[in-house]
Amino acid sequence: MKRLDFLKILALTPLSLAAMKLKELETITHGLIPTEKMPVLFLGHGSPMNAIEENEFVTGFKNVGKEIPKPTAILIISAHWETKGTFVTAMEKPRTIHDFGGFPQALFDVQYPAPGSPELAIETKNIIKKTTVGLDDKWGLDHGAWSVVKHLYPKADVPIIEMSIDYTQNAQYHYDLAKEIAALRKKGVLIIGSGNMVHNLGMVAWDKLNADSFGYDWAIEANEKMKKFILADDHQSLINFKSQGKAFDLAIPSPEHYLPLIYSLALKEKNEKVSFFNDKAVAGSLTMTSLKID
């Protein structure tokens, strides 16, 4: 069904989308419009303060937003939405979630009022066969999503949904699951993984927060090794991250910030290239390394 026809149906019905049961919506949704294949991004989102600061990482996000075609919708896998099972947000107006503490009021005042896309949520649910995908009407957009997407599309005019990370499953499961959403790239959907390749908050060098760039030896080692695997299309070594030694163990003490990278890489096709940006370590134990696949 074409998006215009879909909107006409909604305009004619006396029920609002908020009141319409998602089961009913599913019966009138038959797919998004085919387009040229969209790129894929992995964004190292780092501190929530990147949402309101002007720095080189924000510049990197803004630049990549200008480099790629404007999508008809966004599907983002954020490190900050872990669930038992897989869910996608399916509300018409996702709320802006301020899922952090100890930051200036200006950060809590930020709203990112991008529309949701129940249509994309149902399309995503229908193409995934590996598991049953739940349609969520409570979550919204956490800071792993809005703090970076606001720099790509500051007008908040691109519909966006989130897909959760099932914390009960291993990296291979997530890699295989991600492959099932590849068809969305040819329907105008920009798929984004948002996390950090190296993310160990327990070892942050608080006295180096304002340094231009600082990474512990193990953080730099892990980040460089990850990039070599990525450029070699050696995804299996990245999936088997627990077997890569001490540097990887320190870089990935828990997998939630790493798994969005696995989702993005799973979508890479053989003839596509990877380019890195924002490739710096900060505060010792984090890297902002981001990538574009096209």
SERO-4910 file (N, C-alpha, C, O; in steps of 0.05 Angstrom, whole numbers):
BEGIN
 pado doro    nc1    nc2    nc3   cac1   cac2   cac3    cc1    cc2    cc3    oc1    oc2    oc3
  Met    A     17    -24      0      0      0      0     17     25      0     37     27     15
  Lys    A     11     44    -17     26     69    -18     20     86      7     -2     85     18
  Arg    A     40    101     16     36    117     40     13    136     38     -2    140     57
  Leu    A      9    148     14    -13    167     10    -40    153     14    -58    163     27
  Asp    A    -43    129      3    -67    113      7    -72    106     36    -94    107     46
  Phe    A    -50    100     49    -51     93     78    -61    117     94    -78    113    111
  Leu    A    -51    140     88    -60    164    102    -89    171     96   -103    181    113
  Lys    A    -97    166     71   -125    171     64   -144    154     80   -165    163     89
  Ile    A   -136    129     84   -153    111    100   -156    121    128   -177    120    140
  Leu    A   -133    130    139   -133    140    167   -151    165    169   -164    169    189
  Ala    A   -150    181    148   -166    206    148   -196    200    147   -212    215    158
  Leu    A   -203    178    134   -232    172    130   -244    158    154   -268    160    159
  Thr    A   -228    144    169   -238    129    192   -244    148    215   -229    167    220
  Pro    A   -265    143    230   -271    160    254   -253    155    277   -253    170    297
  Leu    A   -238    133    276   -220    127    298   -193    139    293   -183    139    270
  Ser    A   -181    150    313   -154    160    310   -135    136    311   -142    115    321
  Leu    A   -110    140    302    -91    119    303    -85    111    332    -80     87    337
  Ala    A    -86    130    350    -80    123    378   -101    105    389    -95     87    405
  Ala    A   -126    108    380   -148     91    390   -150     65    374   -160     45    385
  Met    A   -140     64    350   -142     40    333   -125     18    344   -102     22    351
  Lys    A   -136     -6    347   -121    -28    355   -100    -36    334   -106    -34    310
  Leu    A    -76    -43    343    -55    -49    324    -63    -73    306    -53    -75    284
  Lys    A    -78    -91    317    -88   -114    300   -104   -104    277   -101   -114    254
  Glu    A   -121    -84    281   -137    -73    260   -119    -59    239   -124    -61    215
  Leu    A    -99    -44    249    -81    -30    232    -66    -50    214    -61    -44    191
  Glu    A    -59    -72    225    -43    -92    210    -59   -102    186    -46   -109    166
  Thr    A    -85   -103    188   -101   -114    166   -101    -95    142   -108   -104    120
  Ile    A    -94    -69    146    -95    -51    123    -67    -42    115    -64    -24     98
  Thr    A    -46    -54    126    -19    -46    120     -6    -68    103     -3    -91    113
  His    A      3    -62     79     13    -83     62     42    -77     52     51    -92     35
  Gly    A     55    -58     63     82    -54     56     89    -25     48     72    -10     40
  Leu    A    115    -19     51    124      8     45    132     10     15    135    -11      2
  Ile    A    135     34      6    141     38    -23    170     32    -29    188     41    -14
  Pro    A    175     16    -50    203     10    -58    218     36    -65    207     54    -77
  Thr    A    244     37    -58    262     59    -64    289     49    -71    294     25    -71
  Glu    A    307     67    -77    336     60    -79    345     50    -51    335     59    -30
  Lys    A    365     33    -51    375     22    -26    388     43     -8    405     58    -17
  Met    A    379     45     16    390     64     35    416     54     48    419     29     50
  Pro    A    434     72     56    457     63     71    450     54     99    426     54    107
  Val    A    469     44    114    466     36    141    486     51    158    509     56    149
  Leu    A    479     59    182    497     73    200    501     58    226    482     44    236
  Phe    A    524     60    238    529     55    266    539     81    278    560     91    269
  Leu    A    526     91    298    534    116    311    543    111    339    529    101    356
  Gly    A    568    119    345    578    119    372    566    143    386    575    166    382
  His    A    546    138    404    531    162    414    544    175    438    540    199    442
  Gly    A    560    160    454    574    173    476    556    186    496    534    176    502
  Ser    A    566    208    508    551    222    529    525    234    518    524    244    495
  Pro    A    504    234    535    479    248    527    484    278    521    469    291    507
  Met    A    506    289    532    511    318    528    517    324    499    515    347    491
  Asn    A    523    304    483    527    309    454    501    319    442    501    331    420
  Ala    A    479    315    455    453    325    445    452    355    444    438    367    427
  Ile    A    466    369    463    463    398    465    490    412    461    490    437    462
  Glu    A    511    398    457    537    411    453    543    413    423    532    400    406
  Glu    A    562    431    417    573    433    391    602    424    393    619    438    404
  Asn    A    608    400    382    635    390    383    641    374    357    623    372    340
  Glu    A    664    362    355    671    349    330    654    324    325    650    316    302
  Phe    A    644    311    346    627    288    342    600    296    331    588    283    314
  Val    A    589    318    342    564    329    332    567    337    303    549    332    286
  Thr    A    590    349    296    595    356    268    595    331    251    585    332    228
  Gly    A    607    310    261    607    285    246    579    274    240    573    265    218
  Phe    A    562    275    261    534    267    257    520    284    236    506    274    218
  Lys    A    524    310    239    511    329    220    521    324    191    505    325    172
  Asn    A    546    320    188    557    315    161    546    290    148    540    290    124
  Val    A    545    269    164    534    244    151    505    247    144    496    235    125
  Gly    A    490    263    160    462    268    153    460    282    126    440    279    112
  Lys    A    480    299    119    479    313     94    489    296     71    482    300     48
  Glu    A    505    275     77    517    258     56    498    238     45    500    229     22
  Ile    A    479    229     61    462    207     53    434    217     44    426    239     51
  Pro    A    420    201     28    393    209     20    375    211     44    378    196     63
  Lys    A    356    230     43    337    232     65    318    208     65    305    203     45
  Pro    A    316    194     87    299    170     88    270    177     90    262    199     98
  Thr    A    253    157     83    224    160     88    218    153    117    197    161    128
  Ala    A    236    138    130    232    130    158    259    120    169    277    113    153
  Ile    A    261    118    195    285    108    208    277     85    227    257     86    241
  Leu    A    294     64    226    292     43    247    319     44    261    340     41    249
  Ile    A    318     47    288    342     49    303    343     28    325    323     23    339
  Ile    A    366     15    328    371     -4    349    389     10    369    412     15    364
  Ser    A    378     17    392    392     32    413    402     14    436    388     -4    444
  Ala    A    426     20    445    437      5    468    419      8    493    422     -7    512
  His    A    402     29    493    387     35    517    359     24    519    343     33    536
  Trp    A    353      5    501    327     -8    503    331    -38    502    332    -50    481
  Glu    A    334    -50    526    338    -79    528    312    -91    539    300    -81    557
  Thr    A    304   -113    527    279   -127    534    283   -157    533    302   -167    521
  Lys    A    265   -172    545    264   -200    541    245   -205    518    221   -201    520
  Gly    A    257   -214    496    242   -215    471    248   -190    454    262   -172    464
  Thr    A    238   -189    430    243   -166    412    217   -151    408    196   -162    403
  Phe    A    219   -124    410    196   -106    407    204    -83    388    227    -76    386
  Val    A    183    -72    376    187    -47    361    166    -27    371    144    -34    377
  Thr    A    174     -2    372    155     19    380    135     23    357    142     25    334
  Ala    A    109     25    365     88     26    345     68     48    349     46     47    339
  Met    A     77     68    365     58     90    371     61    112    349     82    114    336
  Glu    A     41    128    347     41    150    327     60    173    336     73    185    319
  Lys    A     61    178    362     77    200    372     95    190    395     87    192    419
  Pro    A    119    180    389    136    170    411    146    193    429    153    215    419
  Arg    A    146    188    455    155    208    474    186    209    474    199    189    467
  Thr    A    197    232    482    225    235    486    232    226    514    224    238    533
  Ile    A    248    205    516    255    193    542    282    205    552    302    203    538
  His    A    282    216    576    307    226    588    317    205    608    313    208    632
  Asp    A    329    184    597    337    161    613    365    164    624    383    148    617
  Phe    A    370    184    640    396    190    652    392    208    675    370    218    680
  Gly    A    413    213    690    412    230    713    438    246    716    459    238    705
  Gly    A    437    268    732    461    283    738    470    302    717    493    311    718
  Phe    A    453    308    697    461    326    676    446    353    679    427    355    694
  Pro    A    455    374    665    442    400    667    413    399    658    405    382    642
  Gln    A    397    417    669    369    419    663    364    423    633    344    413    622
  Ala    A    382    436    620    379    441    591    377    416    575    363    415    555
  Leu    A    390    395    585    389    369    571    361    356    575    350    344    557
  Phe    A    351    359    599    324    347    605    302    363    591    280    353    586
  Asp    A    308    388    583    288    404    569    285    397    540    266    405    526
  Val    A    304    382    529    304    375    501    281    357    494    277    337    508
  Gln    A    266    363    474    246    346    463    252    340    434    261    358    419
  Tyr    A    247    316    425    251    309    397    225    298    387    221    273    388
  Pro    A    207    315    376    180    306    371    176    293    343    156    299    329
  Ala    A    194    276    335    191    262    310    167    244    311    162    232    332
  Pro    A    152    241    289    130    222    289    140    193    290    163    187    283
  Gly    A    123    176    300    128    147    298    119    137    271    111    152    254
  Ser    A    120    111    268    110     98    243     98     71    249    112     51    247
  Pro    A     73     70    257     60     44    261     62     26    236     64      2    238
  Glu    A     62     39    213     64     24    188     91     10    186     92    -14    180
  Leu    A    113     24    193    139     11    192    142    -10    214    154    -31    210
  Ala    A    130     -5    237    131    -24    259    118    -51    250    129    -72    256
  Ile    A     96    -49    237     82    -74    228     97    -87    205     99   -111    204
  Glu    A    108    -71    187    125    -82    166    148    -97    178    155   -119    169
  Thr    A    161    -86    198    184    -99    211    175   -125    225    188   -145    222
  Lys    A    154   -124    239    143   -147    252    138   -170    232    143   -193    238
  Asn    A    126   -162    209    118   -182    190    142   -196    175    140   -219    168
  Ile    A    164   -181    171    186   -193    156    205   -209    174    221   -224    163
  Ile    A    203   -206    200    220   -221    218    207   -248    224    185   -250    234
  Lys    A    221   -270    217    211   -297    221    225   -311    244    215   -331    254
  Lys    A    248   -301    252    264   -315    272    251   -315    299    256   -333    315
  Thr    A    235   -295    304    222   -292    330    196   -277    327    191   -266    306
  Thr    A    179   -278    347    155   -262    347    161   -234    357    171   -231    380
  Val    A    156   -214    341    162   -186    349    137   -173    361    116   -174    349
  Gly    A    141   -162    384    119   -148    397    116   -119    389    137   -106    383
  Leu    A     92   -109    388     87    -81    381     84    -65    407     65    -70    422
  Asp    A    101    -46    412    102    -32    438     90     -4    435     95     10    416
  Asp    A     73      4    454     61     30    454     68     47    478     54     66    485
  Lys    A     89     39    492     96     53    517    124     65    518    129     85    532
  Trp    A    143     54    503    171     62    506    176     90    495    177    109    511
  Gly    A    180     94    469    186    120    458    214    121    447    223    101    435
  Leu    A    228    144    449    255    147    439    273    153    463    271    174    475
  Asp    A    291    134    469    311    139    490    334    155    479    335    161    455
  His    A    353    163    497    374    181    488    393    169    469    407    183    454
  Gly    A    395    142    468    411    129    447    400    135    420    415    133    400
  Ala    A    375    142    418    362    148    392    362    178    387    375    188    369
  Trp    A    348    193    404    343    221    398    368    239    400    370    259    385
  Ser    A    387    232    417    410    249    421    428    250    396    443    269    392
  Val    A    426    230    379    442    230    354    425    237    330    433    251    312
  Val    A    400    225    329    383    230    305    376    260    303    372    270    281
  Lys    A    374    274    325    368    303    324    388    319    309    382    340    298
  His    A    413    308    307    434    322    292    432    315    262    440    331    245
  Leu    A    423    291    256    419    284    228    395    298    216    396    308    194
  Tyr    A    373    299    232    348    310    222    336    329    244    318    321    258
  Pro    A    348    353    246    340    371    267    311    381    266    300    390    286
  Lys    A    298    378    243    270    387    241    251    365    252    227    370    253
  Ala    A    262    342    260    245    320    271    222    313    252    200    309    260
  Asp    A    229    313    226    209    308    205    211    281    192    198    276    171
  Val    A    227    263    203    229    236    192    216    217    213    225    216    236
  Pro    A    196    201    205    185    181    224    206    162    233    224    154    218
  Ile    A    204    154    259    225    137    271    213    117    290    194    123    305
  Ile    A    223     93    288    216     72    308    242     61    320    263     62    307
  Glu    A    239     49    344    261     35    356    255      5    356    232     -3    358
  Met    A    277    -11    353    275    -40    357    292    -47    381    315    -39    383
  Ser    A    281    -62    400    295    -68    425    316    -90    421    316   -105    401
  Ile    A    334    -93    440    354   -113    441    345   -134    461    342   -128    485
  Asp    A    342   -159    453    335   -181    470    360   -189    486    378   -201    475
  Tyr    A    360   -182    512    384   -187    528    388   -217    535    409   -224    546
  Thr    A    369   -234    528    373   -263    533    388   -277    511    394   -301    514
  Gln    A    393   -263    489    405   -276    465    434   -268    460    442   -246    468
  Asn    A    449   -285    447    477   -280    441    480   -264    415    461   -258    401
  Ala    A    505   -257    409    511   -239    386    503   -253    360    494   -239    342
  Gln    A    507   -279    358    500   -293    333    470   -291    327    462   -287    305
  Tyr    A    455   -293    348    426   -290    346    418   -263    335    402   -260    317
  His    A    431   -242    346    425   -215    337    434   -210    309    421   -196    293
  Tyr    A    457   -221    301    467   -218    274    447   -231    254    441   -219    233
  Asp    A    438   -255    260    419   -268    243    392   -254    241    380   -252    220
  Leu    A    383   -243    264    358   -228    265    360   -203    248    342   -196    233
  Ala    A    383   -189    250    386   -165    234    384   -170    204    374   -153    189
  Lys    A    394   -192    195    393   -198    166    364   -199    156    359   -195    132
  Glu    A    346   -205    173    318   -207    165    305   -180    159    284   -179    147
  Ile    A    317   -159    168    306   -132    163    319   -118    140    314    -95    135
  Ala    A    337   -132    126    353   -120    104    335   -108     82    341    -88     70
  Ala    A    312   -121     77    294   -112     56    284    -84     61    276    -70     42
  Leu    A    283    -75     86    274    -48     92    291    -26     79    282     -4     74
  Arg    A    317    -33     74    335    -14     62    325     -5     35    331     17     26
  Lys    A    311    -23     21    301    -17     -6    273     -6     -5    259     -4    -25
  Lys    A    264      3     19    238     15     22    241     42     36    222     52     49
  Gly    A    264     55     32    268     82     42    275     84     71    275    105     83
  Val    A    281     61     84    286     61    113    316     62    119    331     46    109
  Leu    A    324     82    135    351     84    145    353     68    170    339     74    190
  Ile    A    370     47    171    373     31    195    399     40    209    420     42    197
  Ile    A    396     46    234    418     57    250    422     39    275    403     33    289
  Gly    A    447     31    280    454     20    306    467     42    322    484     57    312
  Ser    A    459     45    347    469     67    364    480     55    390    465     44    407
  Gly    A    506     57    394    519     47    418    547     58    420    551     82    415
  Asn    A    566     41    427    594     48    427    611     23    423    605      3    437
  Met    A    630     23    406    646      0    402    662     -8    427    664    -31    434
  Val    A    673     12    440    687      9    466    671     24    486    667     49    483
  His    A    661     11    507    643     24    526    647     11    554    634    -10    559
  Asn    A    663     23    571    667     12    598    665     36    617    685     49    624
  Leu    A    641     41    626    636     64    644    651     61    671    657     80    684
  Gly    A    655     36    679    668     31    705    697     39    705    709     41    726
  Met    A    709     44    681    737     51    680    742     79    667    764     85    658
  Val    A    721     95    667    724    122    656    745    138    671    745    138    696
  Ala    A    762    152    657    782    170    669    768    197    672    769    214    654
  Trp    A    757    201    695    741    226    700    758    251    698    748    272    691
  Asp    A    784    248    703    802    272    702    810    278    673    823    298    667
  Lys    A    801    261    654    808    265    625    783    271    609    784    270    584
  Leu    A    761    277    622    736    282    607    738    304    587    725    303    566
  Asn    A    754    324    593    756    347    575    780    346    556    786    364    542
  Ala    A    794    323    557    817    320    539    807    317    511    785    305    506
  Asp    A    822    326    492    814    324    464    810    295    455    791    289    441
  Ser    A    828    279    463    826    250    457    844    235    476    868    241    479
  Phe    A    833    216    490    849    199    508    836    172    511    813    169    517
  Gly    A    853    151    505    843    124    508    865    107    521    888    109    515
  Tyr    A    856     89    539    875     70    551    885     52    528    873     50    507
  Asp    A    908     40    533    920     23    512    901      1    503    899     -5    480
  Trp    A    888    -11    523    870    -33    516    846    -24    500    836    -38    482
  Ala    A    837      1    505    814     12    490    822     17    461    807     10    443
  Ile    A    845     28    457    855     34    430    860      7    415    854      5    392
  Glu    A    872    -12    430    877    -38    418    851    -51    408    850    -61    386
  Ala    A    831    -51    425    806    -64    418    793    -50    395    782    -62    376
  Asn    A    793    -23    396    780     -8    375    793    -13    348    780    -16    327
  Glu    A    820    -13    348    835    -18    323    830    -46    312    827    -50    288
  Lys    A    829    -65    330    824    -93    322    796    -96    310    792   -110    291
  Met    A    777    -82    323    749    -83    312    748    -72    284    735    -83    267
  Lys    A    762    -49    280    762    -37    253    774    -55    232    765    -57    210
  Lys    A    796    -69    240    808    -88    221    789   -110    214    787   -118    190
  Phe    A    775   -121    233    755   -142    228    733   -131    210    725   -145    191
  Ile    A    724   -107    215    703    -95    199    712    -91    170    697    -99    152
  Leu    A    736    -81    166    745    -76    138    751   -102    123    750   -102     99
  Ala    A    757   -123    138    762   -149    126    736   -165    123    737   -188    113
  Asp    A    714   -154    130    688   -168    130    689   -193    147    675   -213    141
  Asp    A    706   -193    167    708   -215    186    688   -212    208    695   -206    231
  His    A    663   -215    202    641   -211    221    641   -232    242    632   -228    265
  Gln    A    650   -256    235    649   -278    254    667   -273    279    660   -280    301
  Ser    A    690   -261    274    707   -254    296    694   -233    315    698   -233    339
  Leu    A    679   -215    303    665   -195    319    641   -207    333    635   -199    356
  Ile    A    628   -226    321    607   -241    335    618   -256    358    606   -258    380
  Asn    A    642   -268    355    655   -283    376    673   -265    393    696   -271    398
  Phe    A    662   -242    401    678   -222    414    689   -231    441    709   -221    451
  Lys    A    676   -250    453    685   -260    479    710   -277    477    722   -285    497
  Ser    A    719   -284    452    742   -300    448    766   -284    437    785   -295    427
  Gln    A    764   -258    439    785   -240    427    805   -229    446    822   -212    439
  Gly    A    805   -238    471    826   -231    490    819   -208    509    796   -199    510
  Lys    A    839   -201    525    835   -183    547    825   -155    539    808   -144    552
  Ala    A    836   -144    517    827   -118    508    798   -117    502    784    -98    510
  Phe    A    788   -138    488    759   -139    482    743   -143    508    721   -132    510
  Asp    A    753   -159    526    739   -163    552    735   -137    566    714   -132    578
  Leu    A    755   -120    566    753    -94    580    736    -75    563    721    -58    575
  Ala    A    737    -77    537    722    -59    520    692    -64    520    675    -47    517
  Ile    A    685    -90    525    657    -99    525    650   -113    550    645   -138    550
  Pro    A    649   -100    573    642   -113    598    614   -123    599    607   -142    613
  Ser    A    596   -110    583    569   -119    579    562   -112    550    573    -93    539
  Pro    A    545   -128    537    543   -126    508    524   -105    496    524   -102    472
  Glu    A    508    -91    513    486    -75    502    496    -53    483    482    -46    464
  His    A    519    -41    489    529    -19    471    543    -30    447    547    -16    427
  Tyr    A    552    -55    448    566    -68    426    547    -80    405    552    -79    381
  Leu    A    525    -91    415    507   -106    397    495    -88    374    490    -99    353
  Pro    A    489    -63    378    480    -47    355    499    -47    332    491    -45    309
  Leu    A    526    -49    338    545    -52    316    541    -78    301    543    -78    276
  Ile    A    535    -99    315    529   -125    302    505   -123    283    506   -135    262
  Tyr    A    485   -109    292    461   -105    275    469    -90    249    461    -98    227
  Ser    A    484    -69    252    492    -54    228    509    -70    209    504    -70    185
  Leu    A    528    -85    219    546   -100    202    532   -123    188    539   -130    166
  Ala    A    512   -134    201    497   -156    189    483   -147    163    476   -164    146
  Leu    A    478   -121    160    464   -111    137    482   -104    114    473    -96     92
  Lys    A    508   -106    118    527   -100     96    526   -121     75    527   -145     80
  Glu    A    525   -112     50    526   -130     27    555   -131     16    571   -113     21
  Lys    A    561   -151      1    589   -156     -8    601   -133    -24    624   -128    -22
  Asn    A    585   -120    -40    595    -99    -57    595    -71    -44    601    -51    -57
  Glu    A    589    -70    -18    588    -45     -4    614    -39     11    628    -57     19
  Lys    A    619    -13     15    642     -5     30    635      6     57    612     15     62
  Val    A    655      7     74    651     18    101    670     42    103    693     41     96
  Ser    A    659     64    113    676     87    119    671     95    149    649     95    159
  Phe    A    693    102    162    692    109    190    692    139    194    703    154    177
  Phe    A    680    149    215    682    177    223    679    178    253    673    159    266
  Asn    A    685    202    265    685    206    294    703    185    308    697    176    330
  Asp    A    725    177    295    741    155    305    761    165    326    785    168    320
  Lys    A    751    169    350    768    178    372    760    164    398    737    157    402
  Ala    A    780    161    415    774    152    443    770    176    461    783    197    457
  Val    A    752    173    480    747    194    500    746    182    528    738    159    531
  Ala    A    755    198    547    754    190    575    766    163    581    759    149    600
  Gly    A    785    155    564    800    130    570    787    105    560    800     89    547
  Ser    A    762    101    567    749     75    563    725     75    545    709     57    546
  Leu    A    723     96    528    701     98    509    712    105    482    732    120    480
  Thr    A    700     95    460    707    105    434    682    115    420    660    103    423
  Met    A    684    136    405    662    148    390    661    138    361    644    148    346
  Thr    A    678    119    354    680    109    327    652    102    316    637     87    327
  Ser    A    647    114    293    621    110    279    627    101    250    649    104    241
  Leu    A    607     90    237    612     81    210    587     83    192    565     84    202
  Lys    A    593     85    166    572     86    146    577     63    126    600     59    118
  Ile    A    556     49    119    557     27    100    541     36     76    517     41     78
  Asp    A    553     37     52    538     43     28    553     33      3    543     36    -19
***
